[in-house]
Amino acid sequence: MGVALNLILTLNQSFVRTIQSWTQLETSIGAVSRVRTFQKNTPSEAKAQSPYSPLIDELPV
């Protein structure tokens, strides 16, 4: 009787962890999707020009 109860409790814990992991995965995929949509739909800003830009471009690498 005790072994069966222990097995049921272990199975229940595994089931709960599986559901939690699945829910977290769906949330993460939704977040990635929203970021990609934002990136795709947001226009890029113009690159800021600095008075030092020509000097920086001439520096040796």
N, CA, C and O atoms as a GROMACS GRO file, in nm:
protein
  244
    1MET      N    1   0.083  -0.119   0.000
    1MET     CA    2   0.000   0.000   0.000
    1MET      C    3   0.087   0.126   0.000
    1MET      O    4   0.060   0.220  -0.074
    2GLY      N    5   0.190   0.126   0.082
    2GLY     CA    6   0.278   0.243   0.090
    2GLY      C    7   0.355   0.265  -0.039
    2GLY      O    8   0.379   0.379  -0.079
    3VAL      N    9   0.395   0.156  -0.104
    3VAL     CA   10   0.469   0.166  -0.230
    3VAL      C   11   0.380   0.226  -0.337
    3VAL      O   12   0.425   0.310  -0.416
    4ALA      N   13   0.255   0.184  -0.342
    4ALA     CA   14   0.161   0.237  -0.441
    4ALA      C   15   0.136   0.386  -0.419
    4ALA      O   16   0.131   0.463  -0.514
    5LEU      N   17   0.121   0.425  -0.293
    5LEU     CA   18   0.099   0.566  -0.261
    5LEU      C   19   0.221   0.648  -0.300
    5LEU      O   20   0.207   0.758  -0.355
    6ASN      N   21   0.340   0.597  -0.272
    6ASN     CA   22   0.463   0.666  -0.308
    6ASN      C   23   0.474   0.680  -0.460
    6ASN      O   24   0.515   0.785  -0.510
    7LEU      N   25   0.438   0.577  -0.532
    7LEU     CA   26   0.443   0.580  -0.678
    7LEU      C   27   0.344   0.682  -0.734
    7LEU      O   28   0.377   0.755  -0.828
    8ILE      N   29   0.226   0.688  -0.677
    8ILE     CA   30   0.126   0.786  -0.722
    8ILE      C   31   0.174   0.928  -0.696
    8ILE      O   32   0.158   1.015  -0.781
    9LEU      N   33   0.233   0.953  -0.579
    9LEU     CA   34   0.283   1.087  -0.546
    9LEU      C   35   0.398   1.126  -0.638
    9LEU      O   36   0.406   1.241  -0.682
   10THR      N   37   0.487   1.032  -0.668
   10THR     CA   38   0.598   1.060  -0.758
   10THR      C   39   0.548   1.090  -0.898
   10THR      O   40   0.597   1.182  -0.964
   11LEU      N   41   0.450   1.014  -0.943
   11LEU     CA   42   0.391   1.038  -1.075
   11LEU      C   43   0.324   1.175  -1.080
   11LEU      O   44   0.335   1.246  -1.180
   12ASN      N   45   0.257   1.211  -0.973
   12ASN     CA   46   0.191   1.341  -0.966
   12ASN      C   47   0.295   1.454  -0.973
   12ASN      O   48   0.273   1.552  -1.044
   13GLN      N   49   0.406   1.441  -0.901
   13GLN     CA   50   0.511   1.542  -0.905
   13GLN      C   51   0.570   1.554  -1.045
   13GLN      O   52   0.598   1.665  -1.092
   14SER      N   53   0.590   1.442  -1.110
   14SER     CA   54   0.644   1.444  -1.247
   14SER      C   55   0.546   1.513  -1.341
   14SER      O   56   0.587   1.590  -1.428
   15PHE      N   57   0.420   1.485  -1.325
   15PHE     CA   58   0.317   1.548  -1.408
   15PHE      C   59   0.314   1.699  -1.387
   15PHE      O   60   0.305   1.775  -1.483
   16VAL      N   61   0.322   1.743  -1.262
   16VAL     CA   62   0.321   1.886  -1.231
   16VAL      C   63   0.443   1.954  -1.291
   16VAL      O   64   0.431   2.062  -1.349
   17ARG      N   65   0.560   1.894  -1.279
   17ARG     CA   66   0.682   1.951  -1.336
   17ARG      C   67   0.674   1.960  -1.488
   17ARG      O   68   0.720   2.057  -1.548
   18THR      N   69   0.615   1.858  -1.550
   18THR     CA   70   0.599   1.860  -1.695
   18THR      C   71   0.508   1.974  -1.738
   18THR      O   72   0.539   2.045  -1.834
   19ILE      N   73   0.398   1.993  -1.669
   19ILE     CA   74   0.305   2.102  -1.702
   19ILE      C   75   0.371   2.237  -1.680
   19ILE      O   76   0.354   2.328  -1.761
   20GLN      N   77   0.447   2.253  -1.571
   20GLN     CA   78   0.516   2.379  -1.544
   20GLN      C   79   0.620   2.408  -1.652
   20GLN      O   80   0.631   2.522  -1.698
   21SER      N   81   0.695   2.308  -1.692
   21SER     CA   82   0.797   2.327  -1.796
   21SER      C   83   0.732   2.364  -1.929
   21SER      O   84   0.780   2.451  -2.000
   22TRP      N   85   0.623   2.297  -1.962
   22TRP     CA   86   0.552   2.325  -2.087
   22TRP      C   87   0.499   2.468  -2.087
   22TRP      O   88   0.509   2.538  -2.188
   23THR      N   89   0.442   2.511  -1.975
   23THR     CA   90   0.388   2.647  -1.965
   23THR      C   91   0.500   2.750  -1.977
   23THR      O   92   0.483   2.851  -2.045
   24GLN      N   93   0.613   2.725  -1.913
   24GLN     CA   94   0.726   2.817  -1.922
   24GLN      C   95   0.779   2.822  -2.065
   24GLN      O   96   0.817   2.929  -2.112
   25LEU      N   97   0.783   2.710  -2.134
   25LEU     CA   98   0.828   2.706  -2.272
   25LEU      C   99   0.735   2.788  -2.361
   25LEU      O  100   0.783   2.865  -2.445
   26GLU      N  101   0.604   2.774  -2.345
   26GLU     CA  102   0.509   2.851  -2.424
   26GLU      C  103   0.524   3.000  -2.398
   26GLU      O  104   0.516   3.081  -2.490
   27THR      N  105   0.545   3.038  -2.272
   27THR     CA  106   0.565   3.179  -2.238
   27THR      C  107   0.691   3.233  -2.303
   27THR      O  108   0.690   3.344  -2.356
   28SER      N  109   0.798   3.157  -2.300
   28SER     CA  110   0.924   3.201  -2.359
   28SER      C  111   0.913   3.213  -2.510
   28SER      O  112   0.964   3.308  -2.569
   29ILE      N  113   0.847   3.118  -2.574
   29ILE     CA  114   0.829   3.125  -2.719
   29ILE      C  115   0.745   3.246  -2.756
   29ILE      O  116   0.773   3.313  -2.856
   30GLY      N  117   0.644   3.277  -2.677
   30GLY     CA  118   0.562   3.396  -2.701
   30GLY      C  119   0.643   3.523  -2.687
   30GLY      O  120   0.625   3.617  -2.765
   31ALA      N  121   0.733   3.528  -2.589
   31ALA     CA  122   0.817   3.646  -2.570
   31ALA      C  123   0.912   3.664  -2.688
   31ALA      O  124   0.930   3.776  -2.736
   32VAL      N  125   0.972   3.556  -2.735
   32VAL     CA  126   1.062   3.564  -2.850
   32VAL      C  127   0.985   3.610  -2.973
   32VAL      O  128   1.036   3.690  -3.052
   33SER      N  129   0.865   3.560  -2.990
   33SER     CA  130   0.782   3.600  -3.104
   33SER      C  131   0.750   3.749  -3.098
   33SER      O  132   0.754   3.817  -3.201
   34ARG      N  133   0.717   3.799  -2.980
   34ARG     CA  134   0.686   3.943  -2.968
   34ARG      C  135   0.808   4.029  -2.996
   34ARG      O  136   0.796   4.134  -3.059
   35VAL      N  137   0.926   3.986  -2.951
   35VAL     CA  138   1.049   4.062  -2.977
   35VAL      C  139   1.079   4.063  -3.126
   35VAL      O  140   1.116   4.167  -3.181
   36ARG      N  141   1.065   3.949  -3.193
   36ARG     CA  142   1.091   3.942  -3.337
   36ARG      C  143   0.992   4.029  -3.415
   36ARG      O  144   1.031   4.096  -3.510
   37THR      N  145   0.865   4.028  -3.374
   37THR     CA  146   0.765   4.113  -3.440
   37THR      C  147   0.798   4.260  -3.419
   37THR      O  148   0.788   4.340  -3.511
   38PHE      N  149   0.838   4.296  -3.297
   38PHE     CA  150   0.876   4.434  -3.269
   38PHE      C  151   0.995   4.475  -3.354
   38PHE      O  152   0.997   4.584  -3.409
   39GLN      N  153   1.093   4.388  -3.363
   39GLN     CA  154   1.213   4.418  -3.442
   39GLN      C  155   1.178   4.434  -3.589
   39GLN      O  156   1.230   4.524  -3.656
   40LYS      N  157   1.090   4.351  -3.640
   40LYS     CA  158   1.053   4.356  -3.780
   40LYS      C  159   0.972   4.482  -3.813
   40LYS      O  160   0.989   4.540  -3.920
   41ASN      N  161   0.883   4.523  -3.723
   41ASN     CA  162   0.791   4.634  -3.749
   41ASN      C  163   0.844   4.770  -3.707
   41ASN      O  164   0.782   4.871  -3.740
   42THR      N  165   0.955   4.775  -3.637
   42THR     CA  166   1.010   4.902  -3.590
   42THR      C  167   1.118   4.950  -3.686
   42THR      O  168   1.213   4.877  -3.713
   43PRO      N  169   1.103   5.073  -3.738
   43PRO     CA  170   1.206   5.123  -3.830
   43PRO      C  171   1.337   5.149  -3.756
   43PRO      O  172   1.338   5.184  -3.638
   44SER      N  173   1.446   5.132  -3.828
   44SER     CA  174   1.578   5.156  -3.770
   44SER      C  175   1.603   5.306  -3.758
   44SER      O  176   1.557   5.385  -3.840
   45GLU      N  177   1.675   5.342  -3.655
   45GLU     CA  178   1.713   5.482  -3.638
   45GLU      C  179   1.837   5.510  -3.721
   45GLU      O  180   1.918   5.421  -3.749
   46ALA      N  181   1.851   5.637  -3.761
   46ALA     CA  182   1.970   5.676  -3.836
   46ALA      C  183   2.091   5.670  -3.743
   46ALA      O  184   2.081   5.698  -3.624
   47LYS      N  185   2.204   5.632  -3.799
   47LYS     CA  186   2.326   5.622  -3.721
   47LYS      C  187   2.371   5.763  -3.681
   47LYS      O  188   2.379   5.852  -3.766
   48ALA      N  189   2.400   5.782  -3.555
   48ALA     CA  190   2.443   5.912  -3.506
   48ALA      C  191   2.582   5.944  -3.560
   48ALA      O  192   2.672   5.860  -3.559
   49GLN      N  193   2.598   6.066  -3.608
   49GLN     CA  194   2.726   6.110  -3.660
   49GLN      C  195   2.800   6.188  -3.552
   49GLN      O  196   2.743   6.275  -3.486
   50SER      N  197   2.924   6.158  -3.536
   50SER     CA  198   3.009   6.224  -3.439
   50SER      C  199   3.115   6.304  -3.515
   50SER      O  200   3.158   6.261  -3.622
   51PRO      N  201   3.158   6.417  -3.461
   51PRO     CA  202   3.266   6.490  -3.528
   51PRO      C  203   3.396   6.410  -3.531
   51PRO      O  204   3.487   6.443  -3.607
   52TYR      N  205   3.405   6.306  -3.450
   52TYR     CA  206   3.526   6.225  -3.445
   52TYR      C  207   3.518   6.102  -3.536
   52TYR      O  208   3.614   6.026  -3.545
   53SER      N  209   3.406   6.082  -3.603
   53SER     CA  210   3.388   5.964  -3.688
   53SER      C  211   3.498   5.948  -3.793
   53SER      O  212   3.549   5.837  -3.807
   54PRO      N  213   3.537   6.053  -3.867
   54PRO     CA  214   3.644   6.034  -3.967
   54PRO      C  215   3.776   5.993  -3.902
   54PRO      O  216   3.852   5.914  -3.960
   55LEU      N  217   3.804   6.045  -3.784
   55LEU     CA  218   3.928   6.011  -3.716
   55LEU      C  219   3.927   5.865  -3.668
   55LEU      O  220   4.028   5.795  -3.676
   56ILE      N  221   3.814   5.822  -3.621
   56ILE     CA  222   3.802   5.685  -3.573
   56ILE      C  223   3.818   5.587  -3.688
   56ILE      O  224   3.880   5.481  -3.673
   57ASP      N  225   3.763   5.621  -3.804
   57ASP     CA  226   3.772   5.532  -3.920
   57ASP      C  227   3.916   5.518  -3.969
   57ASP      O  228   3.949   5.417  -4.032
   58GLU      N  229   4.001   5.616  -3.941
   58GLU     CA  230   4.139   5.612  -3.989
   58GLU      C  231   4.233   5.540  -3.892
   58GLU      O  232   4.350   5.517  -3.926
   59LEU      N  233   4.187   5.503  -3.775
   59LEU     CA  234   4.274   5.436  -3.678
   59LEU      C  235   4.313   5.298  -3.730
   59LEU      O  236   4.232   5.228  -3.790
   60PRO      N  237   4.439   5.259  -3.705
   60PRO     CA  238   4.479   5.124  -3.747
   60PRO      C  239   4.410   5.019  -3.661
   60PRO      O  240   4.380   5.043  -3.544
   61VAL      N  241   4.387   4.906  -3.719
   61VAL     CA  242   4.317   4.799  -3.647
   61VAL      C  243   4.414   4.712  -3.573
   61VAL      O  244   4.373   4.617  -3.506
   0.00000   0.00000   0.00000
